[in-house]
Amino acid sequence: MVKLNKIYTRTGDDGSTGLVDGSRLSKASARVRAYGEVDETNSVIGLVRLHLENQTLDNMLSRIQNDLFDLGADLATPLPAKGEADSEYALRIIPEQAKRLERELDELNADLEPLTSFVLPGGSPPSAYLHQARTVCRRAERTVVEMMEYEPVNPAALTYLNRLSDFLFVAARWCNDQGETDVNWVPGANR
């Protein structure tokens, strides 16, 4: 388990950071940006939860926040070379985590009318923050795809991010009175 006695170590003062396997790399690398953006997504979900009154959705988001720490650990642990075993310290996202998101997404979506327009971020405070979390999640997903151009990534990690952005969109609509108070895009309305 994690034990932090001292928060600053000075080891990153040169612009590098340590990964779970002990290796170091630039803080500007796609890997570090990816797990940083996952952390940012998690922080925005924390803001959402401050504004929620629905315990069911809050419980879902609580599980997601924990999953996002798992995902950050996964991204901070390079995959082993072909033919080698994963480190005993490796924590990997598993397909069941994305499947749970799908089930919960379907549960929320069952209460919504089909879309007839694109939806603008807004409506209620939880909805607005969920849209912000969704956009940060999409950025994290793009960064993981960029990272995949240079090194292998756990495929379940990318799937999880893709499903999560969908979940966050549906949850945002659900927080707007099950889509009744969504703010719809009106193409060309201000021409």
C-alpha positions as CSV (number, residue, x, y, z in Angstrom):
1,M,0.0,0.0,0.0
2,V,1.0,3.6,-0.4
3,K,2.8,5.3,2.5
4,L,3.9,8.9,2.1
5,N,5.9,10.4,5.0
6,K,7.3,13.3,3.1
7,I,5.5,15.0,0.2
8,Y,8.5,16.7,-1.4
9,T,11.5,14.7,-2.5
10,R,13.4,17.2,-4.7
11,T,13.9,14.4,-7.2
12,G,11.6,16.1,-9.7
13,D,13.4,19.4,-9.6
14,D,15.2,18.5,-12.9
15,G,11.9,18.1,-14.8
16,S,11.7,14.3,-14.5
17,T,9.5,12.1,-12.5
18,G,9.6,8.5,-11.2
19,L,7.4,5.7,-12.5
20,V,6.1,2.8,-10.5
21,D,8.9,0.5,-11.8
22,G,11.5,3.0,-10.6
23,S,12.4,4.4,-14.1
24,R,12.4,8.1,-14.6
25,L,11.2,10.2,-17.5
26,S,10.3,13.8,-18.5
27,K,7.3,15.3,-16.9
28,A,6.4,16.5,-20.4
29,S,6.1,13.0,-21.7
30,A,2.8,11.7,-23.1
31,R,2.7,9.1,-20.3
32,V,3.0,11.7,-17.5
33,R,0.5,14.0,-19.3
34,A,-1.9,11.0,-19.6
35,Y,-2.0,10.1,-16.0
36,G,-2.0,13.8,-15.0
37,E,-5.1,14.3,-17.2
38,V,-6.7,11.3,-15.5
39,D,-6.0,12.9,-12.2
40,E,-7.5,16.1,-13.4
41,T,-10.7,14.2,-14.5
42,N,-10.9,12.8,-11.0
43,S,-10.6,16.3,-9.5
44,V,-13.5,17.6,-11.6
45,I,-15.6,14.6,-10.5
46,G,-14.8,15.6,-6.9
47,L,-16.4,19.0,-7.8
48,V,-19.4,17.3,-9.3
49,R,-20.0,15.3,-6.1
50,L,-20.1,18.5,-4.0
51,H,-23.2,19.5,-5.9
52,L,-25.1,16.2,-6.0
53,E,-28.1,15.3,-4.1
54,N,-28.7,11.9,-5.6
55,Q,-27.0,9.1,-3.6
56,T,-27.1,6.5,-6.5
57,L,-25.2,8.8,-8.8
58,D,-22.8,9.8,-6.0
59,N,-22.0,6.1,-5.4
60,M,-21.3,5.6,-9.0
61,L,-19.0,8.6,-9.1
62,S,-17.3,7.4,-5.9
63,R,-16.4,4.1,-7.6
64,I,-15.2,5.9,-10.7
65,Q,-12.9,8.1,-8.6
66,N,-11.3,5.0,-7.2
67,D,-11.1,3.4,-10.7
68,L,-9.3,6.6,-11.9
69,F,-6.6,6.1,-9.3
70,D,-6.3,2.5,-10.6
71,L,-6.0,3.9,-14.1
72,G,-3.4,6.4,-13.1
73,A,-1.4,3.6,-11.5
74,D,-1.8,1.6,-14.7
75,L,-0.5,4.4,-16.8
76,A,2.4,5.1,-14.4
77,T,3.6,1.5,-14.8
78,P,5.1,0.6,-18.2
79,L,4.0,-2.7,-19.6
80,P,6.6,-5.4,-19.6
81,A,8.5,-6.3,-22.7
82,K,7.0,-9.2,-24.7
83,G,7.5,-12.5,-23.0
84,E,8.1,-10.9,-19.6
85,A,5.8,-11.0,-16.6
86,D,4.2,-7.9,-15.3
87,S,5.7,-6.4,-12.1
88,E,4.3,-7.5,-8.8
89,Y,3.5,-3.8,-8.2
90,A,1.5,-3.4,-11.4
91,L,-2.1,-2.4,-11.0
92,R,-4.0,-2.7,-14.2
93,I,-7.4,-1.7,-15.3
94,I,-9.5,-4.8,-16.2
95,P,-12.3,-5.1,-18.7
96,E,-14.9,-5.6,-16.0
97,Q,-14.4,-2.0,-14.8
98,A,-15.5,-0.7,-18.3
99,K,-18.4,-3.2,-18.3
100,R,-19.6,-1.8,-15.0
101,L,-19.5,1.7,-16.5
102,E,-21.6,0.4,-19.4
103,R,-24.2,-1.1,-17.1
104,E,-24.4,2.1,-15.0
105,L,-24.5,4.3,-18.2
106,D,-27.4,2.1,-19.5
107,E,-29.2,2.5,-16.1
108,L,-29.0,6.4,-16.4
109,N,-29.7,6.5,-20.1
110,A,-33.0,4.5,-19.6
111,D,-34.4,7.6,-18.0
112,L,-33.5,9.9,-20.9
113,E,-35.4,10.8,-24.0
114,P,-33.3,10.4,-27.2
115,L,-31.4,13.4,-28.3
116,T,-32.8,15.7,-31.0
117,S,-29.9,18.2,-30.8
118,F,-26.4,18.5,-29.6
119,V,-26.3,19.6,-25.9
120,L,-24.4,22.6,-24.7
121,P,-22.5,22.2,-21.4
122,G,-24.6,23.7,-18.7
123,G,-28.0,23.5,-17.0
124,S,-27.4,22.5,-13.4
125,P,-24.1,22.8,-11.5
126,P,-23.5,19.1,-11.4
127,S,-24.3,18.8,-15.2
128,A,-21.9,21.6,-16.0
129,Y,-19.1,20.0,-14.0
130,L,-19.9,16.6,-15.5
131,H,-19.4,18.1,-19.0
132,Q,-16.1,19.6,-17.8
133,A,-15.0,16.2,-16.5
134,R,-16.1,14.7,-19.9
135,T,-13.9,17.1,-21.9
136,V,-10.9,16.5,-19.6
137,C,-11.5,12.7,-19.9
138,R,-11.5,13.0,-23.7
139,R,-8.2,14.9,-23.5
140,A,-6.7,12.1,-21.4
141,E,-8.0,9.6,-24.0
142,R,-6.3,11.5,-26.8
143,T,-3.1,11.6,-24.8
144,V,-3.2,7.8,-24.2
145,V,-3.7,7.3,-27.9
146,E,-0.6,9.5,-28.6
147,M,1.3,7.5,-26.0
148,M,0.3,4.3,-27.8
149,E,2.2,5.6,-30.9
150,Y,5.5,5.2,-28.9
151,E,4.9,2.4,-26.4
152,P,2.4,-0.3,-25.5
153,V,-0.6,0.5,-23.3
154,N,-3.0,-1.7,-21.5
155,P,-6.0,-1.8,-24.0
156,A,-8.5,-1.9,-21.1
157,A,-7.2,1.5,-20.0
158,L,-8.1,3.1,-23.3
159,T,-11.5,1.4,-23.3
160,Y,-12.2,2.6,-19.8
161,L,-11.5,6.2,-20.8
162,N,-13.7,5.9,-23.8
163,R,-16.6,4.5,-21.8
164,L,-16.1,7.0,-19.0
165,S,-16.5,10.0,-21.3
166,D,-19.8,8.5,-22.6
167,F,-20.9,7.9,-19.0
168,L,-20.1,11.5,-18.0
169,F,-22.1,12.8,-20.9
170,V,-25.2,10.7,-20.0
171,A,-24.8,11.6,-16.3
172,A,-24.7,15.3,-17.2
173,R,-28.0,14.9,-19.1
174,W,-29.4,12.9,-16.3
175,C,-28.5,15.7,-13.8
176,N,-30.5,18.1,-15.9
177,D,-33.8,16.7,-14.8
178,Q,-33.3,13.5,-16.9
179,G,-32.5,15.8,-20.0
180,E,-35.6,18.0,-19.6
181,T,-33.5,21.1,-18.7
182,D,-30.6,20.3,-21.1
183,V,-29.4,23.4,-23.0
184,N,-29.7,22.5,-26.7
185,W,-27.4,23.8,-29.4
186,V,-29.3,25.9,-32.0
187,P,-27.2,26.0,-35.1
188,G,-26.6,29.5,-36.5
189,A,-28.8,31.1,-33.8
190,N,-26.6,34.1,-33.5
191,R,-25.9,34.9,-37.1
